[in-house]
Amino acid sequence: MRTPPVTELTDRARDIFRAVVDGYLASGQPVGSKTLALSGIGLSPASIRSVMGELEALGLLAAPHTSAGRLPTERGLRLFVDGMMQAHEPTPEERAAIEDVERHGPVEEALAATTAALSGLSACAGLVMVPKREIVLRQIGFVPLAPGQALAVLVGEDGTVENRVVALPEGIAPGALVEAGNYMSATLAGLTLAEARGRIERELADGRAAIDAAARTLVERGLAVWSEDGNRRPVLIVRGQGRLIDTAAAADLDRVRDLLDDLEGKQEIAGLLDSARGGDSTRIFIGAETNLFALSGSSVIARPFHGLDGRVVGVVGVIGPVRLNYARVVPMVDLTAATLARLIR
């Protein structure tokens, strides 16, 4: 069935359709003709029911139960979002909460704070996706943990500190840990992991590495651990999944379970967000418009953000129920994208 453009609806049909959508998004419940008549729309319940029937025939409204009110279909919500929605700018308090993430130090903390703030303000799950991050090294060290084990400590130029456990060569002396750390910090500072591994391999192959055999083995193992971990580095942060279980969703536990499993897996969501990288504007995916959320009845609002060179760096957005407050949440996502763009420059 073809969705009619807004211009093909009569003024009366547009007014009633908007009132039904507004009422549904506010309450999550079908909206009846008597309710609309009492709201000051200027029509009798019988006239409103007649127009509702016409909108239902167009596929824009649906009646979930006999004699119940109407609610917008996903097709109707798409028409509303694309042609009728009037966005509400964030309040000063909402703007302050979003822009406050710029005060966080390491990028990872700022991204996590961003998704948490967006989740709290929108009552949805907050998302941010960034490409696999190339850490630029500042310092690497080794700290003994137990016989046969040490902690490899990596410090990035952006202040990131990460730890990984590495196996020690049998019989290695404590001094070799210090020697290996000093050598790596002096040789690899300012390089990415991929660049560092290439340089170490060349120096070891050419015999130019001024370290003993034990320290050499430790250097190789340390870089191998970090390089393998870098290939698995998460690209998607999700916060506020619990907000997706609203009253309607809680009645269908299988649907909730499927949705949370989708969020846990992350790969398909990352693919969905990646499809929003192609433009400068906010993308809205409503319910069954994506196979991922066809069963769970969820919507995604996503917007790319750009680096100093103008290239897309990542995507930020929210996942929420189909009946989320689009007019309020879309500007929040836009503001968050602009805040992240400033943060990473």
C-alpha positions in Angstrom: 0.0 0.0 0.0 1.3 3.4 -1.0 1.8 5.9 1.9 0.1 9.2 0.9 2.2 12.3 1.3 1.0 14.8 3.9 -0.2 17.2 1.2 -2.8 14.6 0.1 -4.5 14.7 3.5 -7.2 17.2 4.1 -6.7 19.7 6.9 -9.2 17.9 9.0 -7.4 14.5 8.5 -4.0 16.1 9.3 -5.3 17.6 12.5 -6.8 14.4 13.7 -3.8 12.3 12.6 -1.4 14.6 14.4 -3.6 14.5 17.6 -3.7 10.7 17.5 0.1 10.5 17.1 0.8 13.1 19.8 -1.6 11.3 22.2 -0.1 7.9 21.5 3.5 9.1 21.9 2.6 10.7 25.2 0.7 7.8 26.7 1.5 4.7 24.7 -2.2 4.0 24.6 -4.7 4.1 21.7 -6.5 7.5 21.4 -10.3 7.5 21.2 -12.7 9.8 19.4 -14.3 11.0 22.6 -10.9 12.0 24.0 -10.1 14.0 20.9 -13.5 15.7 20.9 -12.9 16.8 24.5 -9.5 18.1 23.6 -11.0 21.0 21.6 -10.4 19.7 18.1 -13.8 21.1 17.2 -15.5 18.0 15.8 -18.1 15.5 17.2 -16.9 12.0 18.1 -18.9 10.6 15.2 -17.0 12.9 12.7 -13.7 12.1 14.3 -14.4 8.3 14.0 -15.3 8.8 10.4 -11.9 10.5 9.6 -10.1 7.9 11.7 -11.6 5.2 9.5 -10.3 7.0 6.4 -6.8 7.2 8.0 -7.0 3.5 8.9 -7.9 2.6 5.3 -4.8 4.5 4.2 -2.7 2.3 6.6 -1.8 5.3 8.8 -3.8 4.3 11.9 -4.8 0.9 13.4 -7.3 -0.2 15.9 -5.8 -2.8 18.3 -9.1 -3.9 19.7 -12.8 -3.6 18.8 -14.3 -0.3 20.0 -10.9 0.9 21.1 -9.2 4.0 20.0 -6.6 4.2 17.2 -2.9 4.3 17.3 -0.4 5.1 14.5 1.1 2.3 12.4 4.8 2.3 11.7 3.9 3.7 8.3 1.9 6.4 10.0 4.9 7.2 12.3 7.1 7.5 9.3 4.7 10.0 7.7 4.6 12.0 10.9 8.4 12.0 11.4 9.1 13.0 7.8 6.4 15.5 7.1 4.7 16.8 10.3 7.0 16.6 13.3 8.1 19.9 14.9 11.3 19.4 16.8 11.7 20.7 20.4 15.1 22.2 21.1 16.8 20.8 24.2 16.2 22.7 27.4 19.2 24.5 29.0 19.4 21.7 31.6 19.5 19.0 28.9 22.0 21.0 26.9 24.3 21.3 29.9 24.1 17.6 30.7 25.1 16.7 27.2 27.9 19.2 26.8 29.3 18.3 30.2 30.9 15.2 28.7 33.6 17.5 27.2 35.1 17.7 30.7 35.9 14.0 30.8 39.6 13.1 30.2 40.3 9.9 28.1 38.2 9.5 25.0 36.8 6.2 26.3 35.5 7.8 29.4 33.9 10.7 27.4 32.2 8.2 25.0 30.8 6.2 27.9 29.6 9.4 29.6 28.0 10.5 26.4 26.0 7.3 26.0 25.0 7.4 29.6 23.9 11.0 29.5 21.9 10.5 26.3 20.3 7.4 27.7 19.2 9.2 30.8 17.8 12.2 29.0 16.0 10.3 26.3 14.8 7.3 28.4 16.2 5.1 25.7 19.4 3.1 25.3 22.3 5.4 24.3 24.7 4.3 21.6 28.0 5.5 20.2 30.1 3.8 17.5 33.6 4.7 16.6 36.1 2.9 14.3 38.7 0.6 15.6 40.9 2.9 17.5 44.6 3.2 16.7 46.4 3.7 20.0 49.4 6.0 19.8 52.0 4.8 22.3 53.6 6.9 24.9 55.0 4.3 27.3 55.0 0.5 27.8 56.1 -1.3 31.0 56.1 -4.7 32.6 55.2 -5.4 36.3 55.8 -8.9 37.7 52.6 -10.6 39.0 53.4 -14.2 39.8 55.8 -16.8 38.7 55.6 -17.0 35.0 53.3 -14.0 34.6 53.6 -10.2 34.3 51.3 -7.3 33.7 52.0 -5.4 30.5 51.0 -1.7 31.0 50.3 0.4 28.0 50.0 4.2 28.2 48.6 6.1 25.2 49.3 9.7 24.2 45.7 10.5 25.0 46.1 9.4 28.6 44.6 5.9 28.1 46.0 3.3 30.4 45.3 -0.4 29.7 46.7 -3.6 31.2 47.1 -7.2 29.9 48.6 -10.3 31.4 51.5 -11.9 29.5 53.3 -15.1 30.0 57.0 -14.8 31.0 59.8 -16.8 29.4 61.0 -19.5 31.9 63.7 -18.3 34.2 63.6 -14.7 33.2 65.3 -12.3 35.5 63.4 -9.3 37.0 65.9 -7.0 35.3 64.7 -8.2 31.9 61.2 -6.7 32.5 62.8 -3.3 33.2 65.0 -3.6 30.2 62.2 -4.6 27.9 60.0 -1.8 29.1 62.7 0.8 28.7 63.5 -0.4 25.3 59.9 -0.4 24.1 59.1 3.0 25.5 62.2 4.6 24.0 61.8 2.9 20.6 58.1 2.9 20.1 56.8 6.2 21.6 54.7 8.1 19.1 53.9 5.0 17.0 50.6 3.1 16.6 50.6 -0.6 17.5 50.8 -1.6 13.9 53.8 0.7 13.3 55.4 -0.4 16.5 55.2 -4.1 15.6 56.7 -3.4 12.2 59.6 -1.5 13.7 60.4 -4.1 16.3 60.3 -6.9 13.8 62.7 -5.0 11.5 65.1 -4.2 14.4 65.1 -7.7 15.8 65.6 -9.2 12.3 68.5 -6.8 11.6 70.1 -7.4 15.0 69.8 -3.7 15.9 67.9 -4.3 19.1 70.3 -3.6 22.0 68.6 -6.0 24.4 69.3 -9.6 25.5 67.5 -12.7 24.4 65.1 -12.8 27.4 64.0 -9.2 27.0 63.7 -9.7 23.3 61.2 -12.6 23.9 59.2 -10.5 26.3 59.0 -7.6 23.8 57.7 -10.0 21.1 55.1 -11.5 23.5 54.0 -8.1 24.7 53.4 -6.7 21.2 51.7 -9.8 20.2 49.2 -9.5 23.1 48.5 -5.9 22.3 48.1 -6.4 18.6 45.7 -9.3 18.9 43.7 -7.3 21.4 43.6 -4.3 19.1 41.9 -6.4 16.4 39.1 -7.2 18.9 38.7 -3.7 20.2 35.1 -2.9 20.7 33.6 -0.3 18.3 30.2 0.1 19.9 29.3 1.3 23.4 25.7 0.8 24.7 24.3 2.2 27.9 20.8 2.1 29.4 19.5 -1.2 28.0 17.1 -1.6 30.9 15.2 1.5 29.6 14.0 -0.6 26.7 11.8 -2.7 28.9 8.7 -0.5 29.1 5.3 -1.6 30.2 4.3 -2.8 26.8 7.5 -4.7 26.2 7.4 -6.4 29.6 4.2 -8.2 28.5 6.2 -10.0 25.8 9.3 -11.5 27.5 10.4 -13.3 24.4 10.5 -10.1 22.4 12.5 -8.4 25.2 14.9 -11.3 25.3 15.5 -11.1 21.6 16.1 -7.4 21.7 18.6 -7.6 24.6 20.4 -10.5 22.8 20.7 -8.2 19.7 22.2 -5.5 21.9 24.6 -8.0 23.5 25.8 -9.3 20.1 26.4 -5.7 18.8 27.5 -6.7 15.4 24.2 -6.2 13.6 23.6 -3.0 15.5 27.0 -1.8 14.4 26.1 -2.6 10.8 22.8 -0.6 11.2 24.6 2.4 12.6 27.3 2.2 9.9 24.5 2.7 7.4 23.9 6.1 8.9 27.5 7.2 8.2 26.7 8.1 4.6 25.1 11.5 5.2 25.2 14.6 7.3 21.7 14.4 8.6 20.0 12.3 11.3 18.6 8.9 10.3 15.5 7.4 11.9 14.8 3.7 11.6 11.3 2.8 12.7 10.4 -0.8 13.7 10.1 -3.2 10.9 11.9 -0.9 8.5 15.0 -2.8 9.7 15.0 -6.6 10.0 17.0 -6.3 13.3 14.1 -4.7 15.2 11.1 -6.1 13.2 10.1 -8.3 16.2 11.1 -6.2 19.1 9.2 -3.1 18.0 12.1 -0.6 18.5 13.3 2.5 16.7 16.8 3.9 16.2 17.8 7.5 15.8 21.4 8.0 14.7 23.6 10.8 13.4 27.2 10.7 12.3 29.8 13.1 13.7 32.9 14.4 12.0 36.5 15.0 12.7 38.6 18.1 12.0 39.2 17.0 8.4 35.5 16.7 7.8 35.5 12.9 7.6 33.0 10.8 9.5 34.6 9.6 12.8 31.6 7.8 14.3 27.9 7.6 14.9 25.9 8.4 18.0 22.2 7.6 18.7 19.6 5.9 20.7 17.4 2.8 20.6 14.0 3.1 22.1 10.4 1.9 21.7 8.6 2.8 18.5 6.5 5.2 20.5 9.5 7.3 21.6 9.2 11.1 21.6 10.9 11.7 18.2 10.4 15.5 18.4 12.3 15.7 21.6 15.0 13.0 21.1 16.1 13.9 17.6 17.5 17.3 18.6 19.2 15.6 21.6 21.0 13.3 19.2 21.9 16.2 17.0 23.4 18.1 19.9 25.3 15.1 21.1 26.8 14.5 17.7 28.0 18.2 17.6 29.4 17.8 21.1 31.4 14.7 20.2 32.7 16.4 17.0 34.2 19.1 19.2 35.5 16.6 21.7 37.6 14.6 19.3 39.2 17.7 17.5 
